[in-house]
Every structure is written in structure tokens, then in C-alpha cells.
């Protein structure tokens, strides 16, 4: 079990070096989302985030929800994620349910908000979570419908947390006292340390620049394991065992996104880099075999034949098929002359 805090602009300027001595993690308020498309960013979010990352404090964030509809929630979540701009987080992004103005929407709508929020957050490579007090979890949210990957953070200011479901964090007081913070602060116990991303040495992942990574966007790689998100530590057996790196999330457990959605991999998963193929070795009329069944636009396709004809070539873009019947356009990195 780890002890930590969650904070907002209400705590003003925090002495994070002092806070770190007695706390193992921090969850920062990023801001609020509303139906009217106005994203509010907490006055101290940027300062708190930079200080926590500088000092190596495991960091998560929470977003206070004022959205009444699922559609508004989805739209505003996307805006919040755009604001984050791939910032590194070691802990989940939580959606905060506590405002009475949305309670009237009922359990079905609010639970669906949780589910859609998680999908959007996970698609961007982060882990998702839901924060609410015990009353909300019992009467306004149905946590039994959550995917197992959604982290649950329960608030109950009592001698114990009485939530009957599975939860990762218990916010046990809003009246705590912490050295380095003026005034009172929310305090938390974290029971599931697996939600903190660490490296192989057990240390907090550093905010690595893309230039320190082995591979880059555009590289075509083969791999023997794949993950459902950039933060997942559960390896899966891939059906598609090679693909193009289309996006990189520095500092995460699995920084390489494959084919804009096939999954995420890391350096340890990658077995070969097949990006050395080039258009200079392939020309119109050649016979080629497909080494990575991914179209030029990043979508996968079914490979029915052992070899294909090159019908057209333009730079790194080749059109392949059987005879003059087109199968697809493909990057030359994904085919090999036979």
C-alpha cells in the first residue's frame, strides 16, 4: 500500500520536493469539462505536472465532469486529450463524478459516460479510471459494467472503505495535512501498485525524448508480443506479427503504436526491423511477396497469394495485384522482391 495525495489550484504553490518525502504519488486536477465545449484548465496544473515529473513523482490526473450527455462527454474528452499533447503519465486519467447537476441523468447514462471516456483515453495510450464517492458508486454508477482495465478510485471519509467492488485507490480524507502544502489536502491510499508504470529496475519511467528510442515513426517492425495500450503490462499473442510504427508515446511501457490501432509494442517485443527495403530494388513488373499485410494508408488487408505483381510504383508507394487486377497500394517497406 502506498500513500499519496490529490491536489488542485486550491492548494496554491506546492513545495513538491518536501511533499515527495512523505508521499509516493500524486493525482493532479487537470480541469473541468462542460456541455458548452469550454475546457477549463486548473490554474496550477502545468506547474504541478512539471514539478512532479521533474522530481520523479508518479503522476495521474483527474478531470471534473459537468457533462450531461454521452455525446458531450465524448467531445470534451477528446478536447482534453488534445490539450495533454502526449504528456507522459505514470498513473491513469480519472473522470471525476460528484457534481449534482449531472446526477439527474441516471445510472445508465452516467455509466455509459464512464465506458466511452475509458475507450477514448485508452485509444491515446493512457490508462483510464473513474473517481466518485461511495454514494455515487452505489446509486449513480454501475461499476460491474466497467472493463477490468478501468481503475476505480473511491472516496469515503470513514475508518474504512466500504465499497463492495474492486478498487485501486481509497481517498480517505479531504482534511489531511502534508508538509509542503499550506492548508488541508485530500489524501489517498493506493492498494494496486500495478497501475503505476515503472521500468524494469522498478523505477519510475523517465520522460524520454523520441530520439533516445531505438525505432522511429515509419519503421516497419516484426514483433512476438503486443499490448492493448501503451501502459499495459499484459502481453498478448499477436495475430498480425509485423507492422508500421505510426505513432510514438515516449516514456510509456509500450511506446510504439502499430498501424494506427493494431496494438502497442516495445523494444523487447520487436524481433526485426524490416525498414531496410527500398523502392530502388523494386520496379514495375517485378514479382514480390508481402512481408507485412498493411496497405499504404495503414489499414490491414487479407493476403491470399504467395506472390503479387507490381502494377505501378511511385516513390515508396507500390500498387500490387495479380496481373492487372489491383489488390491494394502498399509501402515498398512491406514487400520483398522474389
Secondary structure, DSSP 4 states (H G I P E B T S, - for coil): -EEEEEE-GGG-S--HHHHHTT-SEEEEEEEEE-TTS-PEEPTTHHHHHHHHHHHT-EEEEEEEE---SHHHHHHHHHHHHHHHTT---SSPEEEEE--HHHHTTHHHHHHHHHHHHHHHHHHTT--EEEEEEHHHHHHT--GGGS-TTSEEEEE--SSS----S--SEEEEEEEE--TT-SS-EEEEEE--GGGS-B-TTSSBPP---GGGSS--TT-EEEES-BBSSTT----B--SS-EEEEEEE-TTSSS-EEETTTTEEE-TTTEEEE-TT--GGG--TT-EEEESS-B-TTS-B-----S-EEEEEEETTEEEEEETTEEEEEEEGGGEEE-
